[in-house]
Amino acid sequence: MSTTEPASTCPIHEFNHYAELPFGEKLARYDDLRDEAPVIRNEFANGHYIVTRYEDILKAYQNAKVFSNTAVTVFNPNPTFRWIPQMLDGTEHKQWRKQLNPLFSPKNVEGLEDKVRERAVSLIKSIAAKGTCDFMQDFALQYPSFIFLELMGMPFEDLDKFLHWEDEILHVSGDAEETARRRGVATVELTEYFRGLIDERRAEPKDDLISKAIAFEIDDAPATQEDLESFCILMFMAGLDTVTATLGTTFLYLSTHQEDRQAIVEDPELIPSAIEEMLRAFAIVIPSRKVLEDTEISGCPIKAGEMVCLPLNLATRDESVYEDAKEVHLDRSPNNHIAFGAGPHRCLGSHLARRELRIALEEWHRYIPNYRLSPQSHPTESGGQLGPNGNIILEWDV
């Protein structure tokens, strides 16, 4: 527990945002925190602060000199590992991003259009004839995972193993000590897997991200083995989790809001705008930063060494910035949200994520336009980001 005395202007809570709860309860809790105060002292885990308003969250993301990425989870303010490039600051971060950015540029991502669409159509056609599906298992996990594994040069037949590691690292809930242990075990196993894969690519390079990263130079020297392993772990977690969670949230919403679903069916050109609104209204990522020097946020003093949590949904649902911020308007314009973050660490894969989401919505509504949420559905969410874990059963007439 931190020894820092909470400021009198900062309300104190104990909110376990890793706990498994019915879907939507965490988002409602964050909305309540925003309405209560601009900064909350949370005694959960090691003790940390939750920043709740758009302007303060944006400033923190843009000020990497004070709000450092060297620690990104409230469970571990002094990590012995670093996920690359997420947990890098300064010139080292810039060097990695400079070499990675072209690989995820709009032009490069456009070259994946046919392959992504082919995968989506294949999956959706196999689902359509059944009249029902477990959306997360049958589509939301399968579709983006195939694309990511192809980019990384990883075998799709090992998907179940990858998803187990991903779940243990990002979604396990319960006692803090036990979750940390399980997360550590999975991270070690995943690291060993990537160590072997990197060795294979050194011996026989392929046209994949791992082979390209091996050729990167940092400070005029080849990227180290340890850094390559850390890079692979971050790409793994981001590629297998974020689009999956956003797909789950999006289709859960559309299956329970039939007018909006029908609007997309009747006018597919609405889909890009609808995606931006889903990203804004249900921003899934809950990043944290380590404070490097004494600072103050909205009158709340925060000491160097403390952790601050900067949930993106607290910014994107702020009524002072977005009219009817807690409501979904598929044609919202303008919609300049920060669901992909802001500042130097803004999401590297945002262009790929948008394309995957757009193609999924286009092809799903082409083949399965009229679907609904089954009464058997009881979606929950847990872990370090928002988004349903499962239990989204969709039904339609065949």
Residue pairs with C-beta under 8 A, 6 or more apart in sequence:
1 43
1 46
1 47
2 46
2 47
2 48
2 306
4 47
4 302
4 303
4 306
6 12
6 41
7 41
7 299
7 300
7 301
9 37
9 39
9 298
9 299
9 300
10 37
10 39
10 40
10 41
10 49
10 300
11 36
11 37
11 40
11 41
12 40
12 41
12 42
12 43
13 33
13 40
13 41
13 42
13 43
13 50
14 42
14 43
14 44
15 29
15 33
15 40
15 42
15 44
15 50
16 44
17 26
17 44
17 286
17 309
17 311
17 384
18 172
18 173
18 179
18 382
18 383
18 384
19 173
19 382
20 173
20 380
20 381
20 382
20 389
21 380
21 381
21 382
22 378
22 379
22 380
23 252
23 379
23 380
23 381
23 388
26 381
26 386
27 282
27 313
27 317
27 386
30 52
30 311
30 313
30 314
30 317
31 317
31 326
33 40
33 50
33 52
33 314
34 52
34 53
34 314
34 317
34 318
36 52
37 52
38 51
38 52
38 53
38 56
38 297
38 298
38 299
38 300
39 49
39 50
39 51
39 52
39 56
39 297
39 298
39 299
39 300
39 302
40 49
40 50
40 52
41 47
41 49
41 300
42 48
42 49
42 50
42 74
42 309
44 74
45 74
45 75
45 176
46 74
46 75
46 77
46 307
47 306
48 74
48 288
48 306
48 307
48 308
48 309
49 297
49 300
49 302
49 306
49 307
49 308
49 309
50 308
50 309
50 311
50 314
51 57
51 60
51 297
51 308
51 309
51 310
51 314
52 314
53 298
53 314
53 315
53 318
53 320
54 314
54 315
54 316
54 318
54 320
54 321
54 338
56 297
56 298
57 310
57 311
57 312
57 314
57 315
57 338
58 315
58 338
58 342
60 66
60 67
60 289
60 297
60 308
60 310
61 67
61 310
61 338
61 341
61 342
61 343
61 345
61 346
62 342
62 343
63 343
64 89
64 90
64 93
64 343
64 344
64 345
65 89
65 292
66 291
66 292
66 293
66 295
67 289
67 290
67 291
67 292
67 308
67 310
68 89
68 289
68 290
68 291
68 292
69 86
69 87
69 88
69 89
69 93
69 289
69 290
69 345
70 79
70 82
70 87
70 88
70 89
70 290
71 77
71 78
71 79
71 87
71 288
71 289
71 290
71 307
72 83
72 86
72 87
72 287
72 288
72 289
73 79
73 288
73 384
74 288
74 307
74 309
75 176
75 179
75 180
76 180
77 290
77 305
77 306
77 307
79 87
81 87
81 187
81 230
82 88
82 230
83 230
83 231
83 233
83 234
83 237
84 96
84 227
84 230
84 231
84 234
85 93
85 96
85 97
85 100
85 231
85 234
85 345
85 348
86 234
86 345
87 230
87 234
88 96
92 218
92 219
93 344
93 345
94 344
95 218
95 219
96 216
96 218
96 231
97 344
97 348
99 216
100 348
101 348
102 108
103 209
103 212
104 348
104 349
104 351
104 352
105 351
106 351
109 351
109 352
109 355
110 355
112 147
112 352
112 355
113 355
113 359
115 147
115 150
116 147
116 355
116 356
116 359
117 359
117 363
119 143
119 146
119 147
120 143
120 359
120 360
120 363
120 364
121 363
121 367
123 138
123 139
123 142
123 143
124 139
124 363
124 364
124 367
124 368
125 367
127 133
127 138
127 139
127 368
128 367
128 368
128 398
129 398
130 398
131 395
131 396
131 397
131 398
132 374
132 393
132 394
132 395
132 396
133 139
133 393
133 394
134 390
134 391
134 392
134 393
135 247
135 248
135 251
135 252
135 392
135 393
135 394
136 244
136 248
136 388
136 389
136 390
136 391
136 392
137 390
139 247
139 360
139 364
140 244
140 245
140 247
140 248
140 251
140 392
141 163
141 244
142 159
143 243
143 247
143 356
143 360
144 239
144 240
144 243
144 244
144 247
144 356
145 156
145 159
145 162
145 163
145 239
145 240
145 244
146 156
147 239
147 352
147 356
148 235
148 236
148 239
148 240
149 155
149 156
149 159
149 162
149 239
150 156
150 208
151 208
151 209
151 239
152 208
152 209
152 210
152 232
152 235
152 236
152 239
153 197
153 201
153 206
153 207
153 208
153 209
153 210
153 211
154 162
154 197
162 236
162 240
163 240
164 186
165 186
165 189
165 190
165 236
166 236
166 237
166 240
166 241
168 182
168 183
168 185
168 186
169 183
169 186
169 187
169 190
169 237
170 237
170 241
170 383
170 384
170 385
171 382
171 383
171 384
171 389
172 179
172 182
172 183
172 382
172 383
173 179
173 382
173 383
187 233
190 233
190 236
191 229
191 233
194 228
194 229
194 232
194 233
194 236
195 225
195 229
197 210
197 232
198 210
198 214
198 225
198 228
198 229
198 232
201 208
201 210
201 211
201 214
202 214
205 211
205 214
209 235
210 228
210 232
213 223
213 228
213 231
213 232
214 222
214 223
214 228
215 222
216 222
216 223
217 223
218 227
223 231
238 347
238 348
238 349
239 349
241 385
242 284
242 285
242 347
242 349
242 353
242 385
243 353
243 356
243 357
244 387
245 284
245 385
245 386
245 387
245 388
246 278
246 279
246 282
246 284
246 353
246 357
246 387
247 357
247 360
248 379
248 387
248 388
248 392
249 278
249 282
249 284
249 386
249 387
249 388
250 275
250 278
250 282
250 357
250 361
251 364
251 392
251 394
252 373
252 379
252 388
252 392
253 260
253 278
253 282
253 328
254 260
254 261
254 264
255 261
255 371
255 372
255 373
255 392
255 394
256 372
256 373
257 328
258 372
260 274
260 328
260 330
261 365
261 371
263 270
263 330
264 270
264 271
264 274
264 330
264 361
264 365
265 365
265 369
265 370
268 362
268 365
268 366
270 330
270 331
271 358
271 361
271 362
272 354
272 358
273 330
273 331
273 332
273 333
273 335
274 330
274 361
275 354
275 357
275 358
275 361
276 332
276 335
276 337
277 328
277 329
277 330
277 332
277 335
278 328
278 357
279 316
279 337
279 339
279 340
280 316
280 317
280 322
280 332
280 335
280 337
280 339
281 316
281 317
281 326
281 327
281 328
282 313
282 386
282 387
283 311
283 312
283 313
283 315
283 316
283 317
283 337
283 338
283 339
283 386
284 312
284 313
284 339
284 385
284 386
284 387
285 311
285 312
285 339
285 341
285 385
285 386
286 309
286 310
286 311
286 312
286 313
286 384
286 385
286 386
287 309
287 310
287 311
287 312
287 341
288 307
288 308
288 309
288 310
289 307
289 308
289 310
290 305
290 306
290 307
290 308
291 302
291 303
291 304
291 305
291 306
291 307
291 308
292 304
293 304
294 301
294 302
294 303
294 304
295 301
295 302
296 302
297 308
302 308
312 338
312 339
312 341
313 386
315 321
315 338
316 322
316 325
316 337
316 338
316 339
317 325
317 326
318 325
319 325
319 326
322 332
322 337
340 346
340 347
340 350
340 353
341 347
347 353
368 396
370 396
370 397
371 394
371 395
371 396
372 394
372 395
372 396
373 392
373 393
373 394
373 395
374 393
374 394
374 395
376 393
377 391
377 392
377 393
378 391
379 388
379 389
379 390
379 391
379 392
380 388
380 389
380 390
380 391
381 387
381 388
381 389
382 389
383 389
